């Protein structure tokens, strides 16, 4: 595989720093992922004004919402003219997983005290376990299958997928997509870890508020950032259960070799 020449461009919407175009990475046969077709993001709580106006330049036709029903109820996606919103509850089978509760942390950081007490210093281990279940858990497999079937659908206009902070459920969706279109594994990790550079500075007020209340900001970092070992765990689970990413797509998601090739034909230039 060929390494990509550069990291993704800055977010096209300043209020959503972890929004980015998955285009530009080098895929199979040196063909780049097309720009303007698939975006990853956080939820839209930080948009300061009219969401339709803010998001209009992306030309979206579909938004895939990877959050739980309770997360969607607490912070619903905006209703956008001409945009289909597709709910995909990745963590339906594990409602208490940390990623599914990040919205509460963002709104009330004292929740992290309860979480860290319950985890007894095992935050990284627990997060890695959730990433393993992104690969094998029934609700995750069903959700990611629907996501990829959507990308293969008749209407292949620009699409965006997101969870709450755009790093875990979204992170695995992006990593698996980039992998199946042939992006070099190091580039897949670069995209994944880019979240720390983009998201953590935007969350600094939350770290400050937590510190002023007597909390240790370092306790938040495993929860609000990403770590290489999280994605390592997901890929290890793929290798252990399926052997490789194409077989994971085939056996776990029902996206066979022909459909995988259609993904490449649709999203790679040339």
FENURBEL-V26511 format. One record per helix or strand of 3 or more residues. SS is the DSSP state (~ for helix, > for strand). FROM is the first residue (numbers start at 0). LEN is the number of residues. Records with the same first field share a line. If there is no record, write none. Layout:
SS = FROM-LEN + FROM-LEN
This chain:
~ = 27-3 + 50-8 + 68-6 + 97-10 + 110-9 + 122-14 + 137-14 + 168-12 + 184-18 + 203-9 + 217-7 + 227-15 + 244-9 + 256-11
> = 37-4 + 61-4 + 83-4 + 158-4
